[in-house]
Amino acid sequence: MYNRKDERITGLFLGIPSIALTVHVFLWYLGNPQQFLEHRLGMNSGAFNNPTVWIFTFVIAIGYIMYTAKVIPFVRVHLFTFSWLKVIGIWAALIFSTLEEILFRQILMDWLMSSDYSITMQVLVSAIIFGLAHGAWILLRGEFKIALPVILSTTVLGGLLAILYIIADRNILAPIVAHILINLFIEPWLILSAVSGKWNNGVKESGNNDN
């Protein structure tokens, strides 16, 4: 079972970066509101021209949520749990998901395109770097047994989001929405499971244990 100390650590782990990144996003927006919304976030009329893009968006989100809930019982048990930590998780989901898609899909893939790399290479590089970035914090805990599945699964997710970005004609809105939907459900429980080390626990968990 996890304890309140694990909850507090998770809250700080998600909350402090979220504050800093929220300020960054706000200042970014103030620099040029229209450019930020229409280009950087893809909130323009072209984002909704292709229904296939949005079908694929929800397929990716639902599929990854179901996969995570299946392989990590801790997440499954708390999938619909609401608490103060969940509020922070929702905030973090909005901020982290948005910035990760801008970085790993929009900025990285567009840079690779400008460097004359093929679409296949763009997708592969985006997926691999995304997977390694998400596995790094688990490796730092020494959780080598769980690190490989996490790296592989997030690499696949990164690849799917990269493909979605291409299908959406390089409009980043759909990948952002897919990523946010995923994190709205699985966080903060995925991070809490890593902090507590209770990947396979949850049914007998008690959030009121102070030990």
JOJORA-V686849 format. One record per residue. N is the residue number from 1. RES is the residue in one letter. PSI is psi in whole degrees, 0 to 359 (NA if undefined). OMEGA is omega in radians with two decimals (* if undefined). D_FIRST is the distance of its C-alpha to the first C-alpha in whole Angstrom. Layout:
N,RES,PSI,OMEGA,D_FIRST
N,RES,PSI,OMEGA,D_FIRST
This chain:
1,M,153,3.09,0
2,Y,166,-3.12,4
3,N,180,-3.09,7
4,R,331,3.08,10
5,K,316,3.09,12
6,D,320,3.11,10
7,E,315,-3.13,11
8,R,318,3.12,15
9,I,316,3.12,15
10,T,318,3.11,15
11,G,318,3.10,17
12,L,319,-3.12,19
13,F,322,3.14,19
14,L,322,-3.01,20
15,G,314,-3.09,22
16,I,310,3.08,25
17,P,326,-3.14,26
18,S,321,3.10,26
19,I,310,-3.11,29
20,A,316,-3.10,31
21,L,328,3.09,31
22,T,317,3.08,32
23,V,317,3.13,35
24,H,314,-3.14,36
25,V,318,-3.14,36
26,F,316,3.11,38
27,L,323,3.09,40
28,W,316,3.12,41
29,Y,315,-3.11,42
30,L,332,-3.14,44
31,G,320,3.11,46
32,N,85,-3.04,47
33,P,313,-3.09,45
34,Q,315,3.14,47
35,Q,321,-3.13,47
36,F,314,-3.09,43
37,L,313,-3.02,43
38,E,322,-3.11,45
39,H,304,-3.04,45
40,R,322,3.12,41
41,L,350,3.10,39
42,G,22,-3.13,42
43,M,78,3.12,42
44,N,171,-3.06,46
45,S,330,-3.13,48
46,G,343,-3.09,48
47,A,339,-3.03,44
48,F,18,-3.10,44
49,N,335,-3.03,47
50,N,104,-3.13,46
51,P,329,-3.14,44
52,T,324,3.13,42
53,V,316,-3.07,40
54,W,330,3.02,38
55,I,314,3.12,38
56,F,323,3.12,37
57,T,310,-3.10,34
58,F,329,3.06,33
59,V,315,3.11,33
60,I,311,-3.08,31
61,A,309,-3.11,28
62,I,317,-3.13,27
63,G,316,-3.10,27
64,Y,325,3.07,25
65,I,314,3.13,23
66,M,319,3.13,23
67,Y,312,-3.12,22
68,T,318,3.13,19
69,A,328,-3.13,18
70,K,316,-3.03,19
71,V,342,3.12,18
72,I,93,-3.11,14
73,P,325,3.14,12
74,F,316,3.12,10
75,V,318,-3.12,13
76,R,315,-3.11,15
77,V,325,-3.04,12
78,H,13,-3.03,13
79,L,323,-3.11,16
80,F,21,3.10,18
81,T,135,3.11,16
82,F,132,-3.12,18
83,S,180,3.09,17
84,W,326,3.14,18
85,L,327,3.11,16
86,K,323,3.10,18
87,V,315,3.08,21
88,I,322,3.12,21
89,G,321,3.12,20
90,I,314,3.10,23
91,W,312,-3.14,25
92,A,322,3.14,24
93,A,317,-3.13,24
94,L,315,-3.07,28
95,I,306,-3.08,29
96,F,316,-3.10,27
97,S,315,-3.14,28
98,T,310,-3.09,32
99,L,325,3.11,32
100,E,320,3.12,31
101,E,321,3.07,33
102,I,318,-3.10,36
103,L,303,-3.00,35
104,F,336,3.13,34
105,R,295,-3.01,37
106,Q,302,-3.07,39
107,I,309,-3.09,40
108,L,310,-3.07,39
109,M,324,3.10,41
110,D,326,3.07,44
111,W,318,3.11,45
112,L,321,3.10,45
113,M,317,3.14,47
114,S,340,3.10,49
115,S,13,3.06,49
116,D,27,3.02,51
117,Y,146,-3.12,47
118,S,164,3.10,47
119,I,320,3.12,45
120,T,315,3.13,43
121,M,322,3.10,43
122,Q,315,-3.14,41
123,V,314,-3.11,39
124,L,313,-3.13,38
125,V,316,3.12,38
126,S,316,-3.11,36
127,A,313,-3.08,33
128,I,314,3.14,33
129,I,321,3.10,32
130,F,315,3.14,30
131,G,315,3.14,28
132,L,321,3.14,28
133,A,323,-3.11,27
134,H,342,3.11,24
135,G,344,-3.05,23
136,A,316,-3.08,24
137,W,335,3.08,21
138,I,320,3.09,19
139,L,325,3.12,22
140,L,334,3.08,22
141,R,350,-3.09,18
142,G,14,-3.13,20
143,E,67,-3.04,18
144,F,330,-3.12,21
145,K,322,-3.12,20
146,I,341,-3.06,18
147,A,316,-3.09,21
148,L,311,3.09,24
149,P,322,3.14,22
150,V,315,3.13,21
151,I,316,-3.14,25
152,L,314,-3.09,27
153,S,320,3.13,25
154,T,334,3.02,26
155,T,317,3.08,29
156,V,314,3.11,30
157,L,315,3.12,29
158,G,322,3.09,31
159,G,318,3.13,34
160,L,318,3.11,34
161,L,326,3.08,34
162,A,318,3.08,36
163,I,319,3.10,38
164,L,320,3.11,38
165,Y,320,3.12,39
166,I,313,-3.14,42
167,I,325,-3.13,43
168,A,13,3.14,43
169,D,41,3.09,45
170,R,29,2.95,43
171,N,124,-2.97,42
172,I,351,-3.03,39
173,L,313,-3.11,38
174,A,313,3.06,37
175,P,323,3.10,34
176,I,314,-3.13,33
177,V,315,3.13,32
178,A,315,-3.11,31
179,H,318,3.11,28
180,I,315,-3.14,28
181,L,317,3.12,27
182,I,309,-3.07,24
183,N,333,3.08,22
184,L,329,-3.13,23
185,F,315,-2.98,20
186,I,345,3.10,18
187,E,150,0.13,17
188,P,9,-2.98,16
189,W,327,3.11,13
190,L,316,3.11,14
191,I,319,3.14,15
192,L,323,3.11,11
193,S,326,3.10,10
194,A,318,3.14,12
195,V,317,-3.10,12
196,S,342,-3.10,8
197,G,16,-3.07,9
198,K,59,3.13,7
199,W,320,-3.04,10
200,N,5,-3.12,10
201,N,165,3.09,7
202,G,320,-3.08,7
203,V,322,-3.11,9
204,K,12,-3.10,7
205,E,149,3.05,4
206,S,118,-3.13,6
207,G,357,-3.10,8
208,N,6,3.14,10
209,N,122,-3.10,8
210,D,357,-3.06,11
211,N,NA,*,10
